[in-house]
Amino acid sequence: MARDQDPKTSRLYDRRTVERSIKKGLLTRKDYEKHLKALDDVAEKGVYGGNEDDDDEDDLAAAEETETETDEPETPGSEGAGPSN
């Protein structure tokens, strides 16, 4: 939602609820189409895939390694296994 838009108005044009707004008569299909054409093209601001500098794979490997170290199952006879008879 754009910061300069009225929240009530922007809800009418929300793609998740626009069909409901049209059915209720709060908005016409023509007004919605006009709104869509008036939107700025912000495709250049998006991130598609990754780039060479992206090191998410390293972050993922480090997270998996940490998870493996902390979630090791206890083996019988180890401390904390319970009282022995």
RAVEN-V310255 format. One record per helix or strand of 2 or more residues. SS is the DSSP state (H for helix, E for strand). FROM is the first residue (numbers start at 1). LEN is the number of residues. Records with the same first field share a line. If there is no record, write none. Layout:
# RAVEN-V310255
SS=FROM-LEN, FROM-LEN
This chain:
# RAVEN-V310255
H=7-6, 18-6, 29-10, 43-3, 56-15
